[in-house]
Amino acid sequence: MSKVILFANTDWYLFNFRLSLARALRELGHDVVLMSPPGEYGPELRTLGFRWEPVPMVRRSLNPLRELTLLIWLVRFLRREHPDLVHGFTIKCAVYGSLSARLAGVAGRVNAVAGMGYVFTSRDLKARLLRPVVRSVMSMAMSCKGSIVILQNPDDHRLFREANIVDESAIRIIKGSGVNMSRFNPRPEGAEPCEGEPLRVVLAGRLLWDKGIAEYVHAARLLKSEGRNVRCILAGSPDPGNPASVDEASLQGWIKEGLVEWLGHVSDMPKLFAQTDVAVLPSYREGLPKSMIEAAACALPLIITDAPGCREVVSINGEEGLVVPVGDGNALADAIRLLDDDRALARKLGRAARQKALHEFDERIVIERTLAVYRELLEQAPQALPQSGSIVS
């Protein structure tokens, strides 16, 4: 039996994206420790029988003293725990998790970079100034024996390779965190909207500007000005820990103007998608957008941008979904208009999206590939992680 630590920047991420991995490890008999900054989902994880440890980490902090204090705390914690492997998710946790694990003498270090984050996606001066610094720190933390980087799409792979962040041999591509295909199902036959009924469009995710929120609102404004019967829905909350978070004033202004319906955080995503007709994500860059894979599993037609990460979900425009240029609210409005006018096309695209999700994004595939990375790092102790196939029966 081995001890595996899963370290993320929010307990929400652990609960929504990595709970199935944690369960699979536990079912195989391993000691699993979940770590993140404090939040409302930590107690939920404990209720499910997991050991969750709060970490004194401030996501937006750039204070050198505070960051050094965090690193020291992590090293001391890992030395007490003696884990066999530490798996960090998102850039900050991957860097800090790998550095502290290396200093604490942990044999296996997995660095999952799920999208390149604010520093690599924003055009802000602050982000551009931080970019070379972050690249250097990432290289220092991840370029060493016993460390593997997991990326979610070929575009991020190319960026890592061109920036020479880590050696090519240390990179693996695993498409996202996977989706439970038995939980997300298509609506029954005949439940789709008929011609003339309002088209219900949803953008589900954190309310960040780089998710294409401004373009979505622009499209909603155009459609409303035409008198078109389309409901534009936002499902998600602002993220104060992210510099790109949408401000409350803008959000309330759109609601007052009648452009969007805001649901806030939605915990029951299958129910949301069962009451929706189209899923959109006009993002600037993703690792692999889980909300769109969940929507695909529900056989919803997808509208997505020609952006890193998004291209993996809809590879063939017009067959697996509709693809629009990044930053183009007019094109987004055109795509919504097309599906509103052609409900048969919407159904066809939804069926194709589900088939792709079943073949490429089932969480069982992702978990098996992740365990294969663990075994690769710990091959000197193969008994720690059983051979694949034991969790997908």
LUMVEX-701212 format. One record per residue (C-alpha): x, y, z. Coordinates in Angstrom, 3 decimals, always signed. Layout:
N
REC         px         py         pz
REC          X          Y          Z
...
This chain:
393
REC         px         py         pz
REC     +0.000     +0.000     +0.000
REC     +1.258     +3.489     -0.836
REC     +0.413     +6.949     +0.419
REC     -0.641     +9.442     -2.250
REC     -1.218    +13.150     -1.635
REC     -3.483    +15.121     -3.981
REC     -2.812    +18.867     -3.658
REC     -5.030    +21.511     -5.304
REC     -5.560    +25.254     -5.032
REC     -9.199    +24.871     -3.914
REC    -11.164    +22.177     -2.106
REC    -13.848    +22.782     -4.748
REC    -11.433    +21.500     -7.406
REC    -10.720    +18.329     -5.425
REC    -14.426    +17.700     -4.879
REC    -15.553    +18.374     -8.450
REC    -12.584    +17.224    -10.509
REC    -10.574    +14.634     -8.577
REC    -13.002    +12.884     -6.264
REC    -13.252     +9.864     -8.579
REC     -9.454     +9.521     -8.659
REC     -9.338     +9.692     -4.862
REC    -12.057     +7.049     -4.616
REC    -10.266     +4.786     -7.083
REC     -7.048     +5.013     -5.072
REC     -8.900     +4.288     -1.845
REC    -10.675     +1.294     -3.383
REC     -7.280     -0.073     -4.402
REC     -6.217     +0.116     -0.756
REC     -4.009     +3.189     -0.801
REC     -3.754     +5.869     +1.856
REC     -5.096     +9.069     +0.269
REC     -4.558    +12.565     +1.669
REC     -6.301    +15.573     +0.084
REC     -4.838    +19.056     +0.553
REC     -6.056    +22.538     -0.364
REC     -6.642    +25.979     +1.131
REC     -9.653    +26.043     +3.497
REC    -13.123    +26.101     +1.952
REC    -16.644    +24.798     +2.240
REC    -15.899    +21.544     +0.426
REC    -13.206    +20.383     +2.833
REC    -15.787    +19.202     +5.400
REC    -17.689    +17.531     +2.532
REC    -14.585    +15.543     +1.642
REC    -14.212    +14.489     +5.263
REC    -17.857    +13.432     +5.362
REC    -17.064    +11.116     +2.442
REC    -14.395     +9.494     +4.582
REC    -11.320    +11.203     +3.170
REC     -8.579    +12.851     +5.122
REC     -8.505    +16.473     +4.027
REC     -5.819    +18.864     +5.290
REC     -6.213    +22.659     +5.021
REC     -3.135    +24.419     +3.634
REC     -2.209    +28.017     +4.608
REC     -2.019    +29.134     +0.969
REC     -3.281    +32.405     -0.518
REC     -3.803    +31.874     -4.236
REC     -3.143    +35.451     -5.360
REC     -0.255    +36.113     -3.015
REC     +2.997    +37.455     -4.450
REC     +4.472    +38.266     -1.045
REC     +7.913    +36.552     -0.947
REC     +7.834    +36.073     +2.826
REC     +4.361    +34.535     +2.778
REC     +5.330    +32.238     -0.106
REC     +8.513    +31.134     +1.654
REC     +6.477    +30.427     +4.793
REC     +4.092    +28.294     +2.721
REC     +6.960    +26.332     +1.180
REC     +8.472    +25.646     +4.624
REC     +5.061    +24.523     +5.926
REC     +4.667    +22.125     +3.007
REC     +8.153    +20.637     +3.446
REC     +7.555    +20.037     +7.162
REC     +4.147    +18.504     +6.474
REC     +5.507    +16.135     +3.838
REC     +8.405    +15.081     +6.053
REC     +5.907    +14.118     +8.763
REC     +3.650    +12.265     +6.333
REC     +6.301    +10.354     +4.336
REC     +4.131     +9.995     +1.194
REC     +5.243     +7.877     -1.749
REC     +3.883    +10.353     -4.266
REC     +2.605    +13.953     -4.398
REC     +0.283    +15.015     -7.216
REC     -0.159    +18.789     -7.558
REC     -2.913    +20.329     -9.678
REC     -2.763    +23.759    -11.376
REC     +0.459    +25.721    -11.832
REC     +0.946    +27.022     -8.293
REC     +0.227    +23.701     -6.594
REC     +2.315    +21.812     -9.132
REC     +5.292    +24.117     -8.511
REC     +4.991    +24.278     -4.726
REC     +4.035    +20.626     -4.420
REC     +6.990    +19.501     -6.524
REC     +9.507    +21.795     -4.805
REC     +8.426    +20.858     -1.290
REC     +8.215    +17.152     -2.168
REC    +11.708    +17.246     -3.619
REC    +13.061    +18.922     -0.491
REC    +11.199    +16.440     +1.696
REC    +12.647    +13.460     -0.193
REC     +9.394    +12.230     -1.772
REC    +10.130     +9.664     -4.510
REC     +7.344    +10.505     -6.955
REC     +6.141    +13.932     -8.025
REC     +3.333    +14.484    -10.532
REC     +2.697    +18.002    -11.808
REC     -0.702    +18.438    -13.465
REC     -0.920    +21.755    -15.298
REC     -4.598    +22.080    -16.207
REC     -4.398    +25.074    -18.522
REC     -1.774    +27.777    -18.403
REC     -3.725    +30.121    -16.127
REC     -3.887    +33.896    -15.783
REC     -0.138    +34.487    -16.217
REC     -0.101    +32.820    -19.634
REC     -3.530    +33.861    -20.934
REC     -3.882    +37.495    -19.852
REC     -2.653    +40.427    -21.904
REC     -2.212    +42.515    -18.738
REC     +1.214    +44.073    -18.151
REC     +1.405    +42.301    -14.795
REC     +0.855    +38.917    -16.429
REC     +3.404    +39.613    -19.183
REC     +6.026    +40.623    -16.607
REC     +5.367    +37.535    -14.507
REC     +5.478    +35.118    -17.453
REC     +9.287    +34.620    -17.727
REC     +9.588    +34.399    -13.942
REC     +6.900    +31.735    -13.721
REC     +8.479    +29.785    -16.591
REC    +11.823    +29.758    -14.775
REC    +10.278    +28.664    -11.477
REC     +8.289    +25.924    -13.214
REC    +11.428    +24.624    -14.881
REC    +13.346    +24.611    -11.612
REC    +10.558    +22.778     -9.776
REC     +9.654    +20.198    -12.419
REC    +12.923    +19.407    -14.212
REC    +14.354    +16.676    -12.038
REC    +14.402    +12.907    -11.698
REC    +11.242    +11.422    -10.230
REC     +9.026    +14.155    -11.686
REC     +6.457    +13.913    -14.494
REC     +4.336    +16.716    -15.951
REC     +0.769    +15.955    -17.055
REC     -0.704    +18.326    -19.639
REC     -4.212    +18.219    -21.049
REC     -3.778    +19.269    -24.667
REC     -1.163    +19.449    -27.472
REC     -1.050    +23.262    -27.427
REC     +0.194    +23.324    -23.834
REC     +2.616    +20.540    -24.769
REC     +4.030    +22.692    -27.560
REC     +4.324    +25.687    -25.223
REC     +6.258    +23.603    -22.677
REC     +8.511    +22.244    -25.400
REC     +9.223    +25.628    -27.011
REC     +9.839    +27.286    -23.642
REC    +12.101    +24.387    -22.656
REC    +10.371    +24.183    -19.267
REC    +10.994    +20.449    -18.878
REC    +12.522    +17.702    -20.960
REC    +10.196    +16.171    -23.547
REC    +10.590    +12.748    -21.938
REC     +8.977    +14.011    -18.704
REC     +5.692    +15.106    -20.340
REC     +2.528    +13.040    -20.614
REC     -0.810    +14.159    -22.118
REC     -3.996    +13.059    -20.351
REC     -7.196    +14.686    -21.579
REC     -8.749    +16.364    -18.552
REC    -10.064    +14.825    -15.364
REC    -12.754    +12.778    -17.093
REC    -16.515    +12.641    -16.696
REC    -18.760    +10.013    -15.126
REC    -20.744     +9.000    -18.184
REC    -23.370     +7.169    -16.147
REC    -24.193    +10.411    -14.286
REC    -24.510    +12.622    -17.371
REC    -27.118    +11.308    -19.781
REC    -29.034    +12.644    -22.797
REC    -32.588    +13.808    -22.378
REC    -35.292    +11.285    -23.335
REC    -36.415    +11.240    -26.963
REC    -38.819    +14.046    -27.717
REC    -37.716    +16.203    -24.781
REC    -35.775    +18.620    -26.995
REC    -37.325    +22.042    -27.618
REC    -39.614    +22.410    -30.604
REC    -39.490    +25.148    -33.199
REC    -40.665    +28.432    -31.706
REC    -39.799    +27.570    -28.112
REC    -37.070    +29.626    -26.422
REC    -33.571    +28.308    -27.039
REC    -31.879    +27.926    -23.657
REC    -28.149    +28.620    -23.923
REC    -25.787    +28.190    -20.978
REC    -22.215    +29.171    -20.222
REC    -21.177    +27.111    -17.193
REC    -17.949    +27.901    -15.362
REC    -16.186    +30.380    -13.168
REC    -17.062    +33.944    -14.127
REC    -13.679    +35.000    -15.481
REC    -13.149    +37.438    -18.321
REC    -10.860    +34.945    -20.079
REC    -13.755    +32.482    -20.255
REC    -15.192    +34.814    -22.900
REC    -17.840    +36.343    -20.650
REC    -17.697    +39.706    -22.462
REC    -18.193    +38.014    -25.837
REC    -21.116    +36.010    -24.462
REC    -22.802    +39.155    -23.182
REC    -22.141    +40.884    -26.507
REC    -23.829    +37.983    -28.338
REC    -26.767    +38.125    -25.914
REC    -27.149    +41.839    -26.592
REC    -27.193    +41.289    -30.359
REC    -29.767    +38.499    -30.122
REC    -31.968    +40.565    -27.824
REC    -31.820    +43.555    -30.182
REC    -33.207    +41.313    -32.937
REC    -36.092    +40.255    -30.737
REC    -34.900    +36.664    -30.915
REC    -36.399    +34.220    -28.391
REC    -33.149    +33.059    -26.779
REC    -32.399    +32.761    -23.061
REC    -28.718    +33.337    -22.262
REC    -27.833    +31.760    -18.923
REC    -24.709    +32.070    -16.762
REC    -24.035    +29.237    -14.313
REC    -21.126    +29.882    -11.995
REC    -19.705    +32.417     -9.591
REC    -16.985    +35.059     -9.713
REC    -13.614    +33.858     -8.409
REC    -12.071    +36.497     -6.133
REC     -8.852    +34.461     -6.018
REC     -8.298    +35.032     -9.743
REC     -7.221    +38.443    -11.131
REC     -9.459    +37.863    -14.173
REC    -12.639    +37.524    -12.115
REC    -15.718    +39.371    -13.381
REC    -16.675    +42.231    -11.073
REC    -20.029    +42.236     -9.308
REC    -21.059    +45.602    -10.819
REC    -20.762    +44.304    -14.393
REC    -22.676    +41.157    -13.543
REC    -25.535    +43.007    -11.902
REC    -25.636    +45.463    -14.807
REC    -26.146    +42.657    -17.332
REC    -28.890    +41.151    -15.212
REC    -30.647    +44.511    -14.882
REC    -30.383    +45.013    -18.642
REC    -32.070    +41.647    -19.191
REC    -29.180    +40.194    -21.151
REC    -28.417    +37.164    -18.993
REC    -29.983    +35.011    -16.320
REC    -27.511    +34.285    -13.545
REC    -27.900    +31.064    -11.572
REC    -24.826    +31.442     -9.379
REC    -22.982    +28.287     -8.404
REC    -24.761    +25.132     -9.595
REC    -23.978    +21.873     -7.816
REC    -26.339    +19.651     -9.817
REC    -24.884    +19.884    -13.319
REC    -26.867    +16.951    -14.808
REC    -30.086    +18.723    -13.816
REC    -28.868    +22.003    -15.320
REC    -27.969    +20.394    -18.649
REC    -31.291    +18.518    -18.713
REC    -32.962    +21.947    -18.738
REC    -30.637    +23.449    -21.360
REC    -30.487    +23.269    -25.151
REC    -27.003    +24.565    -26.059
REC    -23.715    +24.809    -24.152
REC    -21.209    +27.532    -25.039
REC    -17.691    +28.375    -23.908
REC    -16.026    +31.268    -25.776
REC    -12.828    +30.835    -23.741
REC     -9.415    +32.274    -24.623
REC     -7.530    +29.194    -23.396
REC     -8.284    +26.033    -21.427
REC     -6.594    +22.902    -20.200
REC     -9.631    +20.829    -21.123
REC    -13.019    +22.348    -20.207
REC    -14.868    +19.820    -18.057
REC    -18.199    +21.650    -18.239
REC    -18.242    +21.214    -22.016
REC    -17.438    +17.513    -21.756
REC    -20.280    +17.124    -19.248
REC    -22.578    +18.947    -21.663
REC    -21.365    +16.710    -24.488
REC    -22.127    +13.623    -22.377
REC    -25.683    +14.980    -22.092
REC    -25.819    +15.195    -25.918
REC    -26.037    +18.989    -25.974
REC    -24.721    +20.804    -29.052
REC    -21.538    +22.713    -28.242
REC    -20.309    +26.131    -29.342
REC    -16.671    +26.633    -28.458
REC    -13.704    +28.747    -29.536
REC    -10.738    +27.784    -31.666
REC     -8.496    +27.960    -28.606
REC     -6.036    +25.644    -26.844
REC     -7.915    +22.974    -24.897
REC    -11.194    +23.810    -26.595
REC     -9.970    +22.274    -29.851
REC     -9.763    +18.894    -28.140
REC    -13.487    +18.950    -27.365
REC    -14.645    +19.996    -30.832
REC    -12.018    +18.980    -33.372
REC    -14.217    +19.082    -36.474
REC    -16.307    +22.219    -36.900
REC    -19.835    +21.452    -38.022
REC    -19.649    +17.771    -37.096
REC    -18.815    +17.590    -33.374
REC    -20.022    +21.104    -32.592
REC    -19.550    +24.667    -33.775
REC    -16.233    +26.509    -33.526
REC    -15.932    +30.305    -33.469
REC    -12.864    +32.574    -33.364
REC    -11.543    +33.677    -29.987
REC    -12.781    +37.121    -28.938
REC    -15.509    +37.308    -31.605
REC    -18.899    +37.991    -30.038
REC    -20.498    +38.463    -33.459
REC    -19.466    +34.972    -34.571
REC    -20.770    +33.571    -31.290
REC    -24.139    +35.229    -31.926
REC    -24.153    +33.774    -35.461
REC    -23.559    +30.256    -34.108
REC    -26.346    +30.573    -31.534
REC    -28.639    +31.953    -34.246
REC    -27.836    +28.967    -36.491
REC    -28.804    +26.434    -33.823
REC    -31.924    +28.407    -32.962
REC    -33.028    +28.273    -36.603
REC    -32.008    +24.652    -37.210
REC    -33.057    +22.477    -34.267
REC    -32.378    +19.297    -36.289
REC    -28.748    +20.364    -36.680
REC    -28.574    +21.026    -32.943
REC    -29.741    +17.473    -32.214
REC    -27.277    +16.007    -34.709
REC    -24.346    +17.896    -33.195
REC    -25.432    +16.864    -29.701
REC    -25.442    +13.171    -30.622
REC    -21.973    +13.463    -32.161
REC    -20.675    +15.290    -29.089
REC    -21.854    +12.473    -26.814
REC    -20.212     +9.789    -28.949
REC    -16.892    +11.620    -28.783
REC    -17.229    +12.066    -25.018
REC    -17.877     +8.345    -24.544
REC    -14.808     +7.354    -26.556
REC    -12.309     +9.948    -25.324
REC    -13.352    +11.546    -22.034
REC    -14.802     +8.795    -19.828
REC    -13.285     +9.253    -16.349
REC    -12.282     +5.586    -16.237
REC     -9.881     +6.201    -19.124
REC     -8.394     +9.230    -17.362
REC     -7.978     +7.408    -14.038
REC     -6.255     +4.424    -15.643
REC     -3.829     +6.694    -17.491
REC     -3.127     +8.638    -14.308
REC     -2.414     +5.435    -12.378
REC     -0.066     +4.403    -15.181
REC     +1.944     +7.585    -14.521
REC     +2.037     +6.747    -10.811
REC     +3.310     +3.232    -11.552
REC     +5.936     +4.624    -13.903
REC     +7.323     +6.835    -11.143
REC     +7.179     +4.120     -8.516
REC     +8.294     +1.204    -10.684
REC    +10.929     +0.326     -8.130
REC     +7.985     -0.658     -5.874
REC     +5.456     -2.128     -8.330
REC     +3.402     -3.685     -5.580
REC     +2.318     -0.182     -4.500
REC     -0.016     +0.283     -7.465
REC     -1.764     -2.731     -9.030
REC     -1.900     -3.208    -12.785
REC     -4.603     -1.398    -14.739
REC     -8.043     -2.842    -15.190
REC     -8.912     -3.222    -11.508
REC    -10.946     -0.033    -11.285
REC    -12.895     -0.121    -14.527
REC    -14.850     -3.313    -14.045
